[in-house]
Amino acid sequence: MFAQQDRQVQYKPYIDLRPMHFGILVGLHMQDIEFDQTGPFQMADDEGVMQSQYILCDADRWAAGFSVGVLGELRLSNNFSLRVTPTMHFGGKHLTLLNMNQLDEQGRPTKKTQDMKNTYISLPIDLKFAAPRWNNYRPYLMAGINPMMNLTGSDQDVIHVKRFNTMVEVGMGCDFYLPFFKLIPELKFCFGLGDVLDKNHVNELRDGSLKAYASSVCGAQSKMVVLTFYFE
């Protein structure tokens, strides 16, 4: 009797039996980048004289970005499915570079900042493992790979990243079955697989005073946290 009282009317009872699912997605995300610092180094100035440089670079502030895309999902079994979600991410990062060899009147390192605007187009391919449906809820875990292409960036930015990047992603979500559609909130974490720093960028800078700042890092790894809402 108690089990019958816990049961509810199931909305969309046959939607998960379809071989293919399609929908749209919107979401919010936070972009981050972690730098490998060069440390103290020597660099020739405009007159060819070697100068000691020590500059630290960090992404000191996160800004929320916006994501939009579409989804296609292939049913593999009762619990597994393969999902492809072409997505565009609009966001950015704020970088602060501290010149440890140049101090202001208060004895603090001089500061240079950069707003790194990024627009990514991505093609995540994920494997989902879903628990059995209970009433109008069905939680799941997911993992996959996410190739990305950066569509923005100026060739005169202090720090410049490569156009292509690949991430691995893991996350969790839950299907909510509603009378007219299925709502799926999902939280996932994305980690870059390779070095995204464009090391040749320093040679393309026209402003020689920026070259020391561009040389302050020797590697970079990108990260993202994404909160997505799927509608099927």
Buried (B, 14 or more C-beta within 10 A) or exposed (E): EEEEEEEEEEBBEEBBEEEEBEBEBEBBBBBBBEBEBBEEBEEEEEEEEEEEBBBBBBBEEBEEBEBEBEBEBEBEEEEEBBBBBEBEBBBBBBBBBBBEEEEEEEEEBEEBEBEBBBBBBBBBEBBBEBEEBEEBEBBBEBEBBBEBEBEEBEEEBBBBBBEEBBBEBEBEBBBBBEEEBBBBBBEBBBEBEBBBBBBEBBEEBEEEEBBBBBBBBBBBBBBBBBBBBBEB
